[in-house]
Amino acid sequence: MKFIKWIGGGLFPENYTCGLCGREIFGQKGLCAKCAAKVTMNDGATCPVCGRKTATDSLCLECKQNAPVFAKAVSAIVYKEGGTRLIYKFKRGGAHLKDYFADLLSGKCAQFSDADGICFVPMSPKDKLKRGYNQSELLARALSERLNIPVLEGALKKVKKTAQQKRLTRQERAENLRAAFKADREVVKGKTLILTDDVMTTGTTAEVICTELKKRGAEKIYFVTAASVEYIPPLAFNPIMA
């Protein structure tokens, strides 16, 4: 069996096509040059807490006004343009992209070496069956292999059906997710955790789940996502333009 797998891997390498357009990329990995140019990496200046791309390496206004429940967050790419398309593909059949994102994130997650385990944003069994997989779980398992930190099985469950978040306001999202997740105290109590998800937009999902994890005794939580929205500060008041 191992020999067959080795032969198959040699003839048909896993990452032989671009993760976005499907074009052959023998000798490369992840994305072709054309698609890579459309994806903004989440590097350079970022908020030191929420990890979103910012204009300067300083705390964003949102984190100043409302400190997140998680200790620190990081993400691989910015959720815009090609990055948005890449996340959509990750959710809709592009399960193999877990390795692309995990490779980008493994270096950033080296700072989380004190973590006792990794958990992921859960889906309902029905939704997971419909999609075929949970992309947040795939990312967690791919990171587990790279960081040598175990995935904590059964740490979180989704216990309430929720509406799609895409078109909801931050307040509506919080209400939609109220009491939707349950953490297992026996699994998470006293532990430092890495929580994975596919994308961070308003941060509401992270806040709801991290609050639940803390309620059940988790010590500290790091939040890791494949993508996050860029932080755009509100326009400063200009009396000349008023």
N, C-alpha and C positions, 0 to 999 in steps of 0.2 A: 504493500500500500504506500509506504513512504517513497519507494522507487518510482511508482506511477505518479505520485504527486510531484516528485522532483522533475521527472520528464515533462509533465504537463506544465510546470512552472517555467521550464526552459523554453518550451515551444510557444507558450501563450502567457507571457508575463502579465501579472495582474494589472500593472499600471501602464499598459501599452497605448492607451488612448487618453486624450485630454478629458479631464473631469467635467469640463463645461460644454465644449462643442462636439466632443467625440472624435476629433481628428487624431490620426496616428501620431504618436510622439515617441517613437523608439529612441532610446538613449536619453530621454528626459524623464521627469517624474511629476505627476500632478496635473499641470496645465500647460498648454502650448503657449508660445511666446505672445501670440495675438490676444489670447484670453487672459493671460497673466497681466497684461497691460491694462485690462479693464477692471482688475480686482485690486483694491487698495488695502495694503497690509496695515494692520493696526500696530505700527511701530512709531518711533519718534516720540513726540510729545503726547503724553496720556495723563489722565487724572490718576494720581497715586492710590486712590481708593477704588473707584468704580471701573477704572481701566479703560474708559472710553477715550478715543482720539480727541485731543484738545489742541488749542493754539499754543499753549505753554504747559510746562511740566508743573502745574500747580493744581490745587484742589478745585474741582469744578464747583460752581455755585450751588448746584443741587445737593452735592455731598456736604457742602458747608451748612446749608440750611436744614437738611434732613440726613443725618449720618446713616448709611445703610446698616442693616443687621449683620451682613457678612463683613469680615475683616478686610478683605481685599478681593478684587476681581481682575481677571485678565481675559483677553479674547485674541483670536488669530487674525481676523480680517474686519474691515469696516463694512457695515450693512448698508451698502449703496451700490448702484450700477451693477457691475459684474458680480460683486459680492452677494447682492440680493438674489441674483439668478442662481448662484452657486448654492446658497442655503435652500432655495426652493428645490433644486435638484437633489440635495442631500435628504430632504424630506420625502421626495417623490421618486423613489427608485434608485437614487445614487448612494446606496449604503456603503459602497467602497470608498466614498469620500471621507469616511471616518479616519482612515490612515493619513490622508492629506492634512486634515485638520490636526490630528494628534501629533504629527511630525512638527507642524508649526508651533504647537502649544507646549510640547515637552520641555523645551528650553525655558520658556516663561514659567512653567510650573516647578522648575527645580527649586525655586525659593519656598515651595510649600512642602519641603522634605519632612516637616514635623507632623504632617497629616497621618492619621491612623488608618484612614480608609476613604474610598470614593463612593459617592452615591449619585443618583441621577434623577432628574425630573421625571416622574412616572406618567404613563398613559393608562387609560382604562383598558382592561383586557379586550374589550370589543374594538376599541380604536386601534390597538396594537395589532389585532388580528386583521383588521381591514387594511392597514398600511403594510403589514408584513414585518415590521420591526419598529423599535423605538430609537430614533436617531440619537437621542441624548444618552441612552444606554450604550449604544455602539461606541460613542465617543468616550464614555467612561471606561469601557473595557479596553479600548485601544490605548488610552492613557495609562491604564493600570499596567499593561504590558511594558510600556516605556519607562514608567516611574517606579515600578516594582512596589506599588501600593495596592492593596487588595480592594476589590469592589465589595461593598457591604451588602450582601443579599438581603432583601426584605426590609431595608432601612426605611423606605418610603412607599406608600401606596396612594393611589388616587381613589377616593371613596365617594366622589360626587360628580355627576355629569355636568360639564360646563359648556358654555357657548364658545364659539371661536373668538379669540381676543382681538383679531386684526383691526376691526373697526370700532373698538370700544375705547372710551377715554380712560385715563389712569384710574379715576374713581370707580368707573364701571368695571374695569378689570379687577380691582380689589374686591368689589362686591361679588363679581362672577366667581372668583376663586376662594371666597370665604368658606372655610371648613371643607375644602375640596381635597386636601391632602392630610395624611396621617403618618406620623413617624413612629417607629417601634423603639420605645425607651430602652429595651434590653439591648438593642443593637447600637444605638447612637450615644447613650449616656456616657459622659466624661470624655468623649472623643473629639479630636480635631478632624474636620471633614473637608473634602473637596466635593462640591456640588457641581454637576455638569448639566448644560442645556445647549440647545442649538444656537439661540440668539438672545441677546438682551436689548430690548427696546426701551420700555419705560422702567424696567426693573421690578415691576410689580410681582411677577412670578417668583423671583428670587426673594423678595421681601416676605411674601406669604409663607414660602417653604422654609426659609431660614428662621423665621419666627417660630414655626412649628417645631423645627429641629431643636432650637434653643429651649423651647417649652418642655421638650422631652429630655433635656439634659445635655445636649451637645455643647462642648466647651467653646469651640471656635469653628468658623466656616469660611472657606475660600470658594469663590464662585468663578467657574471657568466655562466660557462659551466659545463656540466656533466663530461667532461674529457678534458685533455690538454696533449700535448706532453712534455716529459721531456727535460729540457734545457741541452744540451751537449756543453760545451765551446769548442772553436776551440783549437787544439793542440798548445801549446806554442812552439816557435822556439827553437830548441836545437842545438847549433853549433856542438856538438859532433856527432849528428846524420846526420848533413847536408853533 
